[in-house]
Amino acid sequence: MTQALTQTLPQLLTHEEFMHWYPNDGKRYELHKGVIVWRYLLETTKTLLDF
């Protein structure tokens, strides 16, 4: 018996949807080609370099 592998693709957001979603939690998020990216790694790396 053969099973098909399926993957759900993430829904891409528009800028308007992203701005409506954007939380006020003190973290930095960016929209890259419709995908939300949390900039934690970039901020952590900068903090370590400033140390």
N, C-alpha and C positions, 0 to 999 in steps of 0.2 A: 504494500500500500504506500502511495506517495502522498506526502503532506506538503502543501504549499506554505512557504514562509512569507509572511506579510509584515510590513512595517508601516505604522501610521506616521505620515510626515507631519512635522509641526506646522501649525497655522502661522503664516507670515502676517505680521502686523503692519498697518500703515502708520505714518507718523501721528495722525490724529488719534488712532487707537492706543498707541504707545503713550501719548501725553495724557489720555484719559486714565490709563492703567497706572501710570507712574506713582509709586508710593512715597509717602513722606516719612521715610525711616532712617534718613541720614546716610544711606548708601548711594553710590553712584551707579547708574545704569545707562547703557547706551543701546541704540537700535542699529544693528548691522545687518543690512540686506533683509530687513523684516524680522530678525531674530533678536530678542532681548539678551544683552550681555551684561553681567554684573562685573564691575571693574575691581573686584577684590584683589586679584593677583597683582595687577598694576599698582594699586595703592600700597600693598604690602611690600612689594619690591622697592618702591620709592622710599618708604619708611626705613627699610633696611639700609639703603644706600645713604640716606641722610644721617644715619647713626654714626 
